[in-house]
């Protein structure tokens, strides 16, 4: 017996029931044909009707061909055979196992993420270069209890902690704000902090901050819905000039992109990415070319601020600042399904593999400059929920605002708040490239300010396997022990024993978090402390795994071997970093036997610069570092006491 194709049978039934659903709903009330759910069902229903008709017609014509051939009516037999061929071609083209009917052009393959790439490029085991993501949380018990003033306070605090907008926005700039509204929620009744759409009060708070920095410039809110009228959705969610007078215009994207499938409309720009960057296959694009089309209002903006909501996604896994524009800003006249139905899931291949490539490509056509995430409510089963659950069952009372200048880093943090591993989101892996400068998903190089992940994380569920696979349940912090510690002048050295989960180490001195982050080879961690933090009165080690689970370890400073020679002062070398040579200055308070030497990170002495008795006074010694690039330490030893400082050879 031939093996049964359950996939084929399943897709036939989907098409049949889509047809039945469409006809049962539309015949009693024809106006329902404009509903998003009916328009979504119609392509499947139509494909099913054409397919089943062509199948039956093919069978009938083949019978007619055989009959006329048997009766020696060769002309009729030939005609019926030709018609059979055409009908059979239609049948095979629209077969339920074909991509035209079941929109799935490729199987999903998780892209390998190499977390060691950035670490390998470092010249030492530490870095002071990391992406900052600010997270603030409301003290209200429920997100629904928050008013506009409280929301604005949270937004301002988060933006300021993330470095502010002063370096991004200037007066007379043209600024675009892109919220994430998608569509009207499945349940009737309006709720401002729905979680399914960006709360208008969050967007208003952002607009107020932008207007203060840009009193004479233009501010636009621009949005594109997932299906039907964007204007209707904007009005539903209170996005009006009356509510947000700080902006000059609120734009529905379909109203500013020209006629349907008009590639030459003056409202569009054509963007070409380099062949080495572009991932989405040209043959899947509506115009079958390398060109991407982008709305001029968006493309000509001096500054773009993405304002998404905190939710997961059935294909992309994580919705954030990147996906918000990479799909939301695709012009519906080019990438929408029809003149009145703006869903983009046929013109933009939403198969698991190609959607991720599209998100990578279209985002890079015009990256955003700042991300402010509405995490007040949080919503799972994104983008719009599932009928089996109520809105309340899909909401999360998160009460967070998350901000940052590096969209990929912000989105990665959003993933961790939802217990979703960003390395499972292919488009995020594609974008984790230092060349793009959009951030990273590597938590070694992301520093959170404000609220932490582990205290606020909740698993955001989904029915799709791809999103479920990205959920993680590792909430245990790394096991770390400080074996020994010492302070020499302003150099703190810690010997650490940790398990395999240890991902990075930070040090807090007198309540101040040092800029240095130790990201590799944690056996001996050496930190350079500024003079302002001397003497050391408290010392805390912060150890993280890659999911931001944290171990907080107070270090007992009472037993630390602290050496601060009073007879000498060692200053910072200059230049630092250096290429060929550097100068090391120090001061002696009295005549002394002096040793000045350079050592590597493992403590091996490379060269003695001074080894003699010197008189009191100020000295400068030049060192020609004939060594490879990296981090080194220079040590001044006077009267048996030593001072060390760090220097970098390029």
N, C-alpha and C positions, 0 to 999 in steps of 0.2 A: 504493500500500500504506500502511495506517495505521501511524503511528509507534509503535514498540514502547515500552511503559512498563517500562523495566528496573527502576525503583524498585518498581513493583507486583509484578513477577515475583520480585525479590529478597526482598521481604517475605513473599510466599507461601511461598517455599522456607524462609525462617527459621521461619515458623509450622509448616510440615510437619516440618522436622527437629527443632524443639522438641518436637512431639508424639511423634515417633519416639523421641527421647532420653528423654523422660519415661516412655514405656511400656516401653522396653527396660530401663531402669534399675529401674523400680518393680515390674514384674510378677514378676521372679525374687525380689525381696526388698521386700515392701510397706513396710517401715519406712523405706526410702530416701525415701519421699514427704515425710518431715520434713526432709530435707537442704536447706540453703539453695539449692544450685544447682537442685534439683528444684522447690522452691517458686518460684524466680525464673522457671523455664521454664514452670510450670503456667499462669499467666495468658495467656501467648502461645499455648501449646498449646490451651487452652480456647477462646480467641478464634478460633483457626484452625479448630477442630472445628465451632464454631457457625457460623462464616462459610461453610465449605465445605458444611456440611449445608444451610444456608439457600439457598445457591446452587443445589445439586442439587434441593432441594425446590421452589424457585421454578420451575425449568425443567420439572419433572414436573407441577406444578399448572397451569402455563400450557398444557402439552400437553393435560391433562385438560379445561381450560376450552374450548379450541378444539374438541375432539372433541364435547363435550356441546352446544356452541353449534351445531355443524354438524348434530347429530342433533335439534336443536330442543328439547333438554331444558334449558329456560331456568333452572329453579330450581337444578339441579345446576351449570349453567354459572356462575350468579351466585355460588354458594357457593365453587366452585373459584377464581373470579376474586378473591373476598374473601381466601381463604387465600393465593392467589398474591401479593396486595398486601401482606399481613402478612409473608410470607416474604421478599419482595423488600425490604421496609423493613429487616428484620433484616440482610439481605445488604449493603445499602448502608451501614447504620450501622457494621457491623463490617468493612467493606472495608479491605484492607491499606493503602490510602492515606489512611484516616481516622485522626484523632488518637486515637480510642479503642483502635485496634490498634497503631499506631506512635506511641508517646507522644512527640510533638514538636509542641507547640502554636504555636511560632513559630520563625522562622529567627534565627540568631545574628547580631547586629549589634554590632560593637565600639563601645562608647560613647566619644565624644570626651572626652579629658582635657585641660583647659586648665591647663598648668603655670605660667601667668603670673598666675593669680588671686591667690595669696597674696603674690607679689612686688609686684603692683600696689597692694596695700593698705598696703605699708610706706611710712613717711614719709622713708625714706632708702634708700641702697643697701646698708646693713648691717642685721643683726639680731642680737640676743642671745637671741632666743626660738627654740628648736629642741627637737626630741624626742630624748632620749638613749636609745640602745639599746646594751646591754653585751653583749660577746661574749668568752667565754673558751674556751680550747682545752687539751685534755689533752696532756701530754708523752708519753703512752704511744704506742707505734707503732700499736697496734690498739685499737679501741673495745672489742672482746671481752676484752681483757686488763684492763680497769678493774674494780676492786672497789667495794663500796658506799661505803667511806670516801673514795676518790678522787672518786667521783661527787658525794658530798655536799660535798666541798671546792670542786669546780667550781661547783655550784649556789649555794653561799653566796657565793663570790667574784662570780659574775655578778649575783646579786640585789643585793649591796652596791654594786657598780659602777653599777647602774641606779638607785640612790637608796634602796634598801632598802625594807622593808615597814613600818617604824616609823610612817610618816605615814598608812598605809592601814589597819593592823590595831591595834585596842585590845583590852585584856582584856575578856572577856565578850562579844566579838563572835561572830557566827554565820558561819562561813567555809565556803564550798564549794570543793573542788578538783575540777576536771574534766579528767581525762586523756583520751587518745584511743586506744581499744583496737580499735574497729571489729569485728574478727572473728579467729578462729584462722587462722594463716598457712596458705597452700596446701600447704606441705611439712610432713611430720611431723617431730617433734623440736623441743624447746623451746630457744629461744635468747633470753636476756634482752635483749640489745641488738639486737633484730630489725630495728628501723627501721620496721616496719609498725605498731608499737604503742608507747605511752609506757612506757619502762622503769620498773617499779615502784619501783626504787631512786631514781629521780629524784623521783617523787611522794613517796616517804618522806622524802627530804631536804627537800622543800618543807614537808611536814607538820611536821617537826621545827622548822623556822624559825618556822612559824605558831604552834606550841604554845608556844614560848619567849615569844612576844609575847602569847599569849592562853591563859594557863594554866587559866582558869576557863570559857572559852567552849566552844562546840561546833564541831567540825570534821567535815565530811562529805566523803567521796569519792562522787561520783555519776556514773554512766555509763549509756549506752544503746548497745547493739550495732547493727550494720548489718543483722542478719538474725535470728539465733536467740537462745537464752537468754543474757542478759547475765551472769547468775550463773556460767554455765559458762565464759564468756570471762574474767571476773574471776579465777576460780580458776585457769584455765590460765596466766594471766600473773602469778600469785603475788600478786594483790591480795586479801590476807586481813588480818584484824585481828591475827593472829599476827605477820605480817611488818611491818605498819604499825600498831603499837599507839597511835601518837600521835593517830589519828582516833577519833571516837566511833562512826561507823557508815559502812559501805560500802554504797551504795544502787544496786540495779539499777532503772533508771528505770521499767521496765514494772511493777514491784511497788508503785509509789507514785503511780500515775496513775488508778486505778480501772478499771472495766470497759471493754471495747472499745466505742468510739463513744458513750460516756456523757459528753456535754458538760457535764453538771451535777454531775459528781463533786466532792466536797469537797476532793479533793487538787489541784484545778486552779484557777488564777487566769485571769481573762479580761483581756487587755491590748488596748487600742485605741491605735493610733498616729494622729496627726493626718493628715488627708487629704493635706496638702501633703508629708508625709514618706512615706506608704505607697506602695510601688511594685508589689508583687505583686498580681495581679488577684484580686478577691474571688470571681469566678466559678470560679476554679481551686481554691479552698479547699474542704475537705470539708463545711464548714457554710455555704458560699456567702454569707459575711458578712464585714464588716471585722474581726471578732474574731480574735485570736490566743490560743491556749491554752498555758499555761506551768505547769510543775510548781511547787507552792508551796514545796517544799524549796529549789529553785533561786531562785525569785522573791523569797523572803523573806530571802535571805542578805544579811548586811551587807557581805560581801566575797566576790567570786568570782575565783578564780585559774585561768586556763586553762593547761593543761600539754599542748600538742600535740606531735607529732613533726614532724621536718623531712621533708616529702615533697610531691610535686606531686599534682595531681588531674585526672582525665580531662575534667571539665567546668568546675570552678571555677578550675583552673590552679594555685592556691597553697593548700595546706592550712596553717593556722596557728591562732593564738589565736581568731580570729573564726569561721572555719568550724567549728572544733571544737565551739563551743556553738550556732552558728546552725542546725546540723542535729542535732548530738548531743543537744541538750536539748529538741528537739521531742518532746512526749509520744507514745510509740508507740501508746497506746490511741486517740488521735485521728488521728495522722498515719501510723501503721503500716499495713501491708497486710492484716493479719488478727489474730486473737486470739493466734496463736502465731508469726507471722512479722512481725518488726518493721522490715523494710526500708521506707523511706519514699519510694521512687522512683516510686510511683503517686499516693499521696495528696498528696505535694509534687511539683509538676511539675518534673521534672529536665531539661526542655528547656534548651538553652544560655542562652536569654534569661531565662526565668522563674526558674530556679534562682538566678541572680545577684540577682534582685530579692528572692527569698525570703531569701537570706543577709543582705541589707541590712536587711530589715524585722525578721526574727526576732531578729537580733543587737541591734537597737535597743530591743527589748522589755525587755531587761535586759543592758546592756553589762558586760563584765568589767573588773576593777580592775587586774589585773597579768597579764602573760604570761611564762611560763618555758618555753622550747622545748627539748625533748629532741632535740638535733642530734648525738647521739653517733654514730649509724650513718647515718641518712639513707636514703631509700627512693624510688625512682622508679617509674613506672607505677602511681601511686596511684589509688584508695585501698588496693587489696589486691593489686596486681600482676597479671601476666598468665600464663596457663599455659605459654606457650612458653619462659619464662625461669625459671631457678632463683632462689631467694632471693638467693644470693650474687651473681648477675649483676645484680640490681636494687638491691643495697645500695651505700652510699657510706661509706667510713671517714672521716667528718667530724670526730668527736671534739669537738663544740662544744656549749656551752650558751648560749642567747641569751635575754636578759631585757629587760623594759621596762615602763613604766607606760602606754604608749600602744599599744594592740593593733594598730592599723592600721600604725603605723610599724615595729613589730616584724615584722609579717607581710610588709611591703614589703622589709625587710632579708632575711628568709628567702627571698623570691623571688630577690633578687640572689645569694645564696649558691648557688641552684640555677640561676643564669643565666636566670631568668625575669623578664620585664619586667612589673612590677605594673600598668602602665597598660593591659595587655591583659585584666586580670581586672576585669570589669564591676562586680562587687560592691564591689571596692576603690575604683574610680573613684566609684561612688555615695556611698561613705562618706567620701571625701576632702572633707569639708565642715567648716569651722571651727566651725559651729554645733553639730555633734555632739560635738566635743571628744574624739574617739577617736584622734587622730593624723593622719598624712598619708602619702601615697606619694611626695611631692615630696622628693627626696634633698637639695635645697637646705636643707631644714629638719629634716634628720635628722643627728645627730652620733653616730658610732660611737666607743665607748670600748673599749679592749682590742684584740682581733683585727680586722683589716681584711677587706674582701670579696675584693679581688683576689688575696690570698695563699691563700685557702681556697675559692674558688669552683669548683664543678664543674657541668657541664651535666647536669641531671636529665631523662632522656628519657621520651617517652610515645608511644603509638601513635595518640593522637587528634590530629586536625589543629588543634583549638583550642589545645591545650597546646603543640604543636610550633611554632605560629605565634608564641607568646610567647617562645620561646627566642631569645636574642641571642648574637652572637659578637663583639661589639665589646669587646675587652679592652685596647685601646690607650689610655693616659692622654692627657689633653689636652697640647698643645704650648704651653708658656708660657715667656716670658722676662721677667726683671726688668730693665727698661730703665734705671731710675734709682731711687735711694732716698735718703731723708734723715730725720734725727731732729732735731726741735725740742723741747727739754725732754722731754716724754713723749708726743709725737705722732710716729708713724712714718708717712711717706708713701712709697708705692711706685708707680712708674709701670710698668704691666704691658702686655705684648703677648701675646695668646693667640689660639688658633684658635677656631672656632665651637663646639667641644665643651666649652669652659670653662663650668662650671656654678656653681661656688662657690670661694671662696678663704679659707683660714684662715692664721693667722700664729702661729708658735711663737717665743717670746722666752725666751732662756736656758733652753730645754727645757720651758717652760710654754706650753700652748696657750691663746691669748687667747679670751675669751668671744665677742668679735665675730666674725661670719661675713659676709664680703662676698659678696652674692648677685646683684648687678646692676651693670652699667656698670663693668667691671673696669679701665678705662683708668688711673684714679688711685684707688688704694685707701689709705684713711687709717685708721690704728688708734690707739686711745687706750691707752697703756701705764700700768699702775699704778706708783706710786713704788717699790714693792718690787722691780720688775724693772729699775730704773735703777741703775747704768749697763748698757747693752745689751752683752752679751759674745758672744751668738750669736743668729742670726736665720735662720729657715727658713720658706719659703713652701710651703704645701700647697695644690695646685690639683686639683680634682676635676671629672670629667664626671658626667653624671646616673646612670651605672652604678657609681659609687664607684671608678672607675679613678683612680689618684692619681699626680700628679707631685710629687716632693719636691725643692725647689730651695733649696739653701743660699745665703744672701745675703752677699756679701762686705762686712762692716761696716768694713773698714779704709778703704775709700774713701768712706764715708758722711759727708755734710756734717752734722756734729752740732753743734747750737748750744744751749748751756745757760748763759744769762746768770747771772752770780753776783750781780749788783747788784739783782735783783728776783725775786720769787716770785709766781706766778699761781695762785690757788686755784680750785676748782670753783664755778661759779655755783650759786645757789640761789633759788627752787626749780628743780629740773631733773628732768624736763621742766617747762615752764611754759606758762601759758595766755595771760596778758596781758603780764606784765613779769617780769624776773628781776634779781637782784643779782650783780654781778661783783666779787669781792674780790681785792686784790693788795697786796703789800708792797714798799716801796722801801728799799734799804740806804743809799742816799745821794741827794742831790738830783740829779735827772736830767730830761732831756727825754723825756716819756712820750707814746706813742701807743697808744691802746686802740681797736680797731676790730672790727667784725663782718663776716664774709664768708660767702658761700654755699659749697656743695660744689665749685664750679668755680673758687673763688679770687677771685670778684668781690667787691670791698668794697661793703658795703651802707650802712654808717654809721660815722663816727668818733664814739666816745663821749668820748674825751680826746685832746687834741693840744696839750699845754702842758708847761712845766717845773713839777715838783712837788718838794716837800721830802721827806726821808726819813720813813717812817712807814707805817702801815696805812691802806688806802683801800677804800671800797666805792662803786661806781657803779651806779645803777639804769638798766636799759635797757628801754624800752617797745617791744617787738618788733612793729612794725606790718608784719609779713610773714606769708606763708602758712605753714601747718604744715610741719614738716620738720626736717632736721638742719642746724645752722649752726656756725661756728667763731668764737671770739673770740680775738684776738691782742693780746698786750702786747709792744710794741716799746720797748726801753730801750737807749740807747747803741748803736744799730745792731744789737742782737741781739733775737731775738723768741722768744716762747713762745706756743703755741696750745693751746686746749682745745675740746672739742666740747660743744654744748648742743642740746637738742631743744625745738622749739616745737610744742605740741599744736594 
